[in-house]
């Protein structure tokens, strides 16, 4: 179930979101089916987050932790995942045209 409050927290930016995640480790974030307003989400922790059907076209996830995030049917066109941790991210049916995956981690070590 989508949580509008999670979207509101995410819209506050990466620093605010990461602090909220640290203070609420038992919560599985679910801001799915959204379009991010913020272009820059550098360093954000979106691990284990449900982002199905999201449109993050052109967003910057540089050095972000996105491991085990669910991007089913998401639009990631022109998104920047440079140095991001995408290990075990679910990218089935995701549109990743022209996405920048330079030095991104896609494998478990």
Order of alpha helices (4+ residues) and beta strands (2+ residues): alpha-alpha
